[in-house]
Amino acid sequence: MEITMTTYLTIMVTVLVATQIIRVIQNAVSLHRQHEDVLRHIKWFDKHEVSEEDFDVQRECFYLLWKKLKEEDYDR
């Protein structure tokens, strides 16, 4: 059985198209999961009142932690 160039190219293009379809499906599934995760986080914010003071406290905690780690030379 002799494989002609046309047959070879047809097989290669089919494999490449199938690979791209699989990648598109995988990306769609990933985006769907991320979308659900974002919606879940947004719903959490709707149920809880978050104030500017909460953000300030969190910012200060991160700064103090960063400062402490820098003093102990853990910021490599």
C-alpha positions in Angstrom: 0.0 0.0 0.0 1.5 3.2 -1.1 0.7 6.4 0.8 0.7 9.4 -1.5 1.6 12.9 -0.5 -2.1 13.9 -0.6 -3.1 11.1 1.8 -0.2 12.0 4.1 -1.1 15.7 4.2 -4.8 14.9 4.8 -3.9 12.8 7.8 -1.6 15.5 9.2 -4.2 18.2 8.8 -6.8 16.0 10.4 -4.5 15.4 13.4 -3.7 19.1 13.7 -7.4 20.1 13.5 -8.4 17.5 16.1 -5.6 18.7 18.4 -6.8 22.3 18.1 -10.4 21.3 18.7 -9.3 19.5 21.9 -7.4 22.6 23.0 -10.4 24.8 22.4 -12.6 22.4 24.5 -10.0 22.3 27.3 -9.9 26.2 27.3 -13.7 26.4 27.4 -13.9 24.1 30.3 -11.2 26.0 32.2 -12.9 29.4 31.5 -16.2 28.0 32.6 -14.7 26.8 35.9 -13.0 30.2 36.4 -16.3 32.0 35.7 -18.1 29.9 38.3 -15.3 30.6 40.8 -15.6 34.4 40.2 -19.4 34.3 40.6 -19.0 32.4 43.8 -16.6 35.1 45.1 -18.9 37.9 44.0 -21.9 36.2 45.8 -19.7 36.1 48.9 -19.2 39.8 48.8 -22.9 40.4 48.3 -23.6 38.5 51.5 -20.9 40.1 53.6 -20.3 43.8 54.2 -16.8 44.7 53.4 -15.7 48.2 54.4 -12.7 50.3 53.4 -11.5 49.7 57.0 -11.3 46.0 56.3 -9.0 46.6 53.3 -6.9 49.0 55.3 -6.4 46.5 58.1 -5.5 43.8 55.5 -3.1 46.1 53.8 -1.4 47.0 57.1 -1.2 43.3 58.1 0.5 42.4 54.8 2.9 45.4 55.2 3.8 44.3 58.8 4.3 40.7 57.7 6.5 41.9 54.7 8.6 44.1 57.1 9.0 41.3 59.6 10.2 38.8 56.9 12.5 41.4 55.4 14.1 42.0 58.8 14.6 38.3 59.2 16.1 38.1 55.7 13.4 35.8 54.3 12.6 37.8 51.3 14.8 35.9 48.9 
